[in-house]
Amino acid sequence: MAVVVARKFLFDNTKAETAGNADWVIDQDASPQRIPTPLQSTVTASTPETYWTGAISSWGIALAKAGHTVETLPSTASITYGDASNPQDLSNYNVFVVDEPNIRFTAAEKTAILNFVSNGGGLFMVSDHTISDRNNDGWDSPDIWNDLMNNNGAVTNPFGFTVDLTNITQLTSNVLTGNAGNVILHGSQGNVTQLDFHNGATLTLILRPTQRCRD
């Protein structure tokens, strides 16, 4: 049995993740704060995924049950890396989760994020479809992620992909058959029979000159 290594996850709320009809935080309350309530120490194996009130509370609860630590970066906080004066500096965490940002990253924030990743940090990037600007500032999450990757003053396309400006909705029953041992198609929650894709975007992978596609 694999041993779970406890990690520290930081969920961002500095980029208007709750603007408009969005609620992409682990604990909403009146305003998402650093420490979710009730306290994570009270989470048990039987705690429901609605224990916290954010739209992605199930994600936070699942991580807590697995022994990880979760926090939120409040809207008044700063994204930094290597700043000892910031108690929520990215250097204090293993994974930074940004779910559908609605405000562009500043030049300093881009540098902080790229340095965090360059030094072994994990960046979990969640995008939306095109024309999903929740706060009406002219930028939606696909544009914002592409801006981070292609307008950072250091390296072009550091992660090997761009977010396409697409908006896809599809319901399909075209599910792979004959793979009873596939833990994704036949997992603990049952068998997959359909794929329902609600307003999402696609990605374009960009191969380096030394990379090759493999089947």
PAKOLVO-336268 format. One record per residue (C-alpha): residue number from 1; residue in three letters; x, y, z. Coordinates in pm, 1 decimal, m for minus. Example, Ala and Ser with C-alpha at 12.3 -4.5 7.8 and 13.67 -1.06 7.14 Angstrom:
ATOM  num  residuo      east     north        up
ATOM    1      ALA    1230.0    m450.0     780.0
ATOM    2      SER    1367.0    m106.0     714.0
***
This chain:
ATOM  num  residuo      east     north        up
ATOM    1      MET       0.0       0.0       0.0
ATOM    2      ALA     138.6     336.8     m99.4
ATOM    3      VAL     224.8     575.9     181.3
ATOM    4      VAL      61.4     917.5     145.2
ATOM    5      VAL     305.7    1202.8     196.0
ATOM    6      ALA     124.0    1496.9     353.6
ATOM    7      ARG     135.2    1809.8     140.4
ATOM    8      LYS      25.6    2170.1     186.0
ATOM    9      PHE    m222.8    2303.8     m69.1
ATOM   10      LEU    m294.0    2674.6    m114.0
ATOM   11      PHE    m616.0    2766.5    m298.4
ATOM   12      ASP    m610.7    3112.8    m452.1
ATOM   13      ASN    m880.7    3374.9    m396.3
ATOM   14      THR    m688.4    3685.1    m506.2
ATOM   15      LYS    m809.1    3673.3    m867.1
ATOM   16      ALA   m1185.3    3725.0    m825.2
ATOM   17      GLU   m1260.8    3352.8    m805.0
ATOM   18      THR   m1599.1    3440.2    m652.3
ATOM   19      ALA   m1695.4    3715.0    m900.3
ATOM   20      GLY   m2038.1    3702.3   m1063.8
ATOM   21      ASN   m2185.3    3353.3   m1041.0
ATOM   22      ALA   m1847.0    3192.3    m968.9
ATOM   23      ASP   m1763.0    3032.6    m634.9
ATOM   24      TRP   m1432.5    2857.0    m695.7
ATOM   25      VAL   m1309.9    2837.3    m336.7
ATOM   26      ILE   m1306.5    2559.7     m76.5
ATOM   27      ASP   m1488.7    2759.8     191.9
ATOM   28      GLN   m1705.6    3059.0     112.8
ATOM   29      ASP   m1850.8    3183.7     445.3
ATOM   30      ALA   m1894.0    3563.8     434.0
ATOM   31      SER   m1558.6    3598.2     259.5
ATOM   32      PRO   m1306.7    3315.5     203.9
ATOM   33      GLN   m1045.1    3330.2     478.4
ATOM   34      ARG    m707.4    3161.0     518.9
ATOM   35      ILE    m828.3    2878.5     742.8
ATOM   36      PRO   m1153.9    2703.7     644.3
ATOM   37      THR   m1419.6    2658.9     911.0
ATOM   38      PRO   m1508.2    2433.7    1080.7
ATOM   39      LEU   m1142.5    2356.7    1143.3
ATOM   40      GLN    m975.1    2093.6     931.9
ATOM   41      SER    m884.8    1900.8    1248.6
ATOM   42      THR   m1254.4    1815.8    1284.3
ATOM   43      VAL   m1272.8    1644.0     943.1
ATOM   44      THR   m1314.2    1266.5     969.4
ATOM   45      ALA   m1357.1     982.4     722.2
ATOM   46      SER   m1735.0    1027.1     735.9
ATOM   47      THR   m1738.9    1407.2     694.0
ATOM   48      PRO   m1964.8    1505.3     400.3
ATOM   49      GLU   m1819.8    1699.3     108.6
ATOM   50      THR   m2054.8    1988.7     193.3
ATOM   51      TYR   m1888.9    2038.2     535.0
ATOM   52      TRP   m1734.1    2355.1     392.7
ATOM   53      THR   m1941.8    2586.7     177.1
ATOM   54      GLY   m1735.2    2670.2    m132.1
ATOM   55      ALA   m1824.8    2528.5    m472.5
ATOM   56      ILE   m1507.9    2316.7    m461.2
ATOM   57      SER   m1541.2    2224.3     m93.3
ATOM   58      SER   m1548.4    1856.2    m192.9
ATOM   59      TRP   m1193.8    1899.3    m325.8
ATOM   60      GLY   m1072.7    2048.2       1.3
ATOM   61      ILE   m1248.5    1786.1     213.0
ATOM   62      ALA   m1103.1    1503.0       1.7
ATOM   63      LEU    m752.8    1643.3      51.3
ATOM   64      ALA    m809.3    1680.6     426.2
ATOM   65      LYS    m929.8    1321.8     451.4
ATOM   66      ALA    m613.8    1209.4     272.6
ATOM   67      GLY    m400.7    1380.9     537.6
ATOM   68      HIS    m307.2    1695.7     347.8
ATOM   69      THR    m337.0    2054.6     472.8
ATOM   70      VAL    m546.0    2309.4     284.9
ATOM   71      GLU    m559.3    2687.5     307.3
ATOM   72      THR    m704.0    2975.6     108.2
ATOM   73      LEU    m509.0    3280.7      m7.8
ATOM   74      PRO    m760.5    3558.2      76.8
ATOM   75      SER    m846.2    3835.7    m166.1
ATOM   76      THR    m643.1    4084.6      39.0
ATOM   77      ALA    m328.2    3869.8      39.7
ATOM   78      SER     m34.8    3864.0    m203.5
ATOM   79      ILE     113.9    3603.5    m436.4
ATOM   80      THR     487.0    3599.7    m358.5
ATOM   81      TYR     775.5    3355.8    m363.1
ATOM   82      GLY    1076.7    3401.9    m137.7
ATOM   83      ASP     924.4    3681.4      71.0
ATOM   84      ALA     986.4    3586.9     435.2
ATOM   85      SER     755.1    3865.8     554.2
ATOM   86      ASN     453.8    3701.4     386.0
ATOM   87      PRO     315.9    3417.2     603.1
ATOM   88      GLN     146.4    3272.4     294.4
ATOM   89      ASP     446.2    3296.2      64.2
ATOM   90      LEU     437.6    3015.9    m191.9
ATOM   91      SER     759.3    2872.9     m47.7
ATOM   92      ASN     550.1    2753.8     248.2
ATOM   93      TYR     335.1    2526.5      27.4
ATOM   94      ASN     370.4    2229.8    m205.0
ATOM   95      VAL      82.8    2301.5    m443.0
ATOM   96      PHE     m78.1    2628.2    m555.2
ATOM   97      VAL    m431.6    2585.8    m691.8
ATOM   98      VAL    m580.0    2863.7    m906.6
ATOM   99      ASP    m933.3    2787.7   m1022.7
ATOM  100      GLU   m1057.1    3013.0   m1304.8
ATOM  101      PRO    m874.5    3340.3   m1232.9
ATOM  102      ASN   m1061.9    3653.2   m1341.6
ATOM  103      ILE    m787.9    3910.7   m1286.6
ATOM  104      ARG    m454.1    3912.0   m1471.5
ATOM  105      PHE    m140.8    3821.2   m1280.9
ATOM  106      THR      96.1    4112.2   m1233.1
ATOM  107      ALA     453.4    4091.7   m1357.0
ATOM  108      ALA     573.4    4025.5   m1001.4
ATOM  109      GLU     311.1    3753.6    m951.2
ATOM  110      LYS     409.8    3582.0   m1276.6
ATOM  111      THR     771.3    3577.8   m1163.2
ATOM  112      ALA     671.6    3437.6    m823.5
ATOM  113      ILE     462.2    3158.7    m975.9
ATOM  114      LEU     726.0    3058.1   m1230.7
ATOM  115      ASN    1000.5    3056.5    m967.2
ATOM  116      PHE     779.0    2847.5    m738.7
ATOM  117      VAL     728.2    2589.0   m1012.3
ATOM  118      SER    1093.7    2601.9   m1120.0
ATOM  119      ASN    1194.2    2512.9    m764.8
ATOM  120      GLY     965.1    2210.2    m741.9
ATOM  121      GLY     627.7    2360.0    m650.7
ATOM  122      GLY     309.6    2225.7    m806.4
ATOM  123      LEU      75.8    2457.6    m996.9
ATOM  124      PHE    m279.3    2329.7   m1051.7
ATOM  125      MET    m427.9    2542.3   m1329.8
ATOM  126      VAL    m805.4    2541.9   m1385.7
ATOM  127      SER    m942.0    2730.4   m1684.1
ATOM  128      ASP   m1289.4    2797.1   m1821.3
ATOM  129      HIS   m1423.9    2849.2   m2171.8
ATOM  130      THR   m1385.0    3165.3   m2374.1
ATOM  131      ILE   m1626.3    3451.4   m2296.9
ATOM  132      SER   m1635.0    3364.7   m1925.6
ATOM  133      ASP   m1531.6    3702.3   m1788.4
ATOM  134      ARG   m1707.0    3705.1   m1448.4
ATOM  135      ASN   m1600.2    4052.2   m1335.4
ATOM  136      ASN   m1628.1    4226.8   m1674.8
ATOM  137      ASP   m1271.4    4355.3   m1681.9
ATOM  138      GLY   m1210.2    4224.5   m2034.4
ATOM  139      TRP   m1011.6    3918.6   m1924.9
ATOM  140      ASP   m1136.8    3563.8   m1875.2
ATOM  141      SER    m940.2    3266.7   m1745.4
ATOM  142      PRO    m821.2    3126.2   m2083.9
ATOM  143      ASP    m673.6    3466.5   m2172.6
ATOM  144      ILE    m524.4    3505.1   m1825.9
ATOM  145      TRP    m351.0    3166.7   m1831.1
ATOM  146      ASN    m217.3    3230.0   m2181.1
ATOM  147      ASP     m94.0    3570.7   m2067.2
ATOM  148      LEU      95.4    3407.8   m1780.1
ATOM  149      MET     257.4    3155.8   m2013.0
ATOM  150      ASN     339.8    3387.2   m2302.0
ATOM  151      ASN     388.2    3731.1   m2149.3
ATOM  152      ASN     601.9    3677.2   m1841.2
ATOM  153      GLY     931.4    3835.2   m1946.0
ATOM  154      ALA    1125.7    3514.8   m1883.9
ATOM  155      VAL    1022.4    3212.3   m2089.7
ATOM  156      THR     764.3    3153.9   m2361.4
ATOM  157      ASN     522.4    2867.9   m2303.6
ATOM  158      PRO     693.9    2716.7   m1997.4
ATOM  159      PHE     440.0    2436.0   m1955.1
ATOM  160      GLY     408.9    2314.8   m2312.0
ATOM  161      PHE      49.0    2407.9   m2387.3
ATOM  162      THR    m190.2    2694.5   m2448.0
ATOM  163      VAL    m560.7    2722.2   m2371.4
ATOM  164      ASP    m775.6    2739.7   m2683.5
ATOM  165      LEU   m1041.5    3009.7   m2697.8
ATOM  166      THR   m1321.0    2756.7   m2737.4
ATOM  167      ASN   m1657.4    2694.0   m2572.2
ATOM  168      ILE   m1762.4    2330.7   m2600.5
ATOM  169      THR   m2076.7    2156.9   m2477.5
ATOM  170      GLN   m2128.3    1790.9   m2557.9
ATOM  171      LEU   m2311.3    1481.5   m2429.5
ATOM  172      THR   m2179.6    1152.1   m2558.4
ATOM  173      SER   m2216.8     780.9   m2483.3
ATOM  174      ASN   m1901.5     694.7   m2677.8
ATOM  175      VAL   m1727.7     528.8   m2382.8
ATOM  176      LEU   m1438.9     285.6   m2421.6
ATOM  177      THR   m1556.8     m72.7   m2368.7
ATOM  178      GLY   m1379.3    m394.9   m2273.9
ATOM  179      ASN   m1165.4    m237.2   m2002.9
ATOM  180      ALA   m1312.4    m377.0   m1682.8
ATOM  181      GLY    m988.5    m312.6   m1496.8
ATOM  182      ASN    m977.4      58.1   m1581.2
ATOM  183      VAL   m1005.6     234.1   m1244.8
ATOM  184      ILE   m1132.2     555.3   m1403.7
ATOM  185      LEU   m1408.7     400.2   m1613.7
ATOM  186      HIS   m1496.3     143.3   m1345.8
ATOM  187      GLY   m1413.4     309.4   m1016.4
ATOM  188      SER   m1547.7     333.2    m664.4
ATOM  189      GLN   m1833.3     558.5    m779.1
ATOM  190      GLY   m1961.1     314.8   m1043.1
ATOM  191      ASN   m1924.4     264.4   m1416.8
ATOM  192      VAL   m1891.0     549.6   m1663.2
ATOM  193      THR   m2168.3     539.6   m1922.5
ATOM  194      GLN   m2165.3     894.5   m2057.5
ATOM  195      LEU   m1948.1    1201.3   m2080.7
ATOM  196      ASP   m2126.7    1532.9   m2029.0
ATOM  197      PHE   m1906.3    1829.0   m2116.4
ATOM  198      HIS   m2052.3    2163.1   m2005.6
ATOM  199      ASN   m1894.9    2474.6   m2157.2
ATOM  200      GLY   m1527.5    2394.0   m2150.9
ATOM  201      ALA   m1216.7    2472.7   m2350.4
ATOM  202      THR    m959.2    2255.6   m2520.5
ATOM  203      LEU    m579.2    2270.6   m2500.5
ATOM  204      THR    m314.6    2281.2   m2769.1
ATOM  205      LEU       2.1    2091.0   m2676.5
ATOM  206      ILE     325.1    2240.7   m2803.7
ATOM  207      LEU     612.6    1998.9   m2849.1
ATOM  208      ARG     970.9    2106.3   m2794.9
ATOM  209      PRO    1217.8    2037.6   m3077.8
ATOM  210      THR    1357.6    1743.5   m2880.7
ATOM  211      GLN    1016.5    1592.7   m2796.4
ATOM  212      ARG     826.1    1327.5   m2985.9
ATOM  213      CYS     467.5    1212.9   m2965.7
ATOM  214      ARG     426.1     860.8   m2832.4
ATOM  215      ASP     120.1     636.5   m2863.5
***
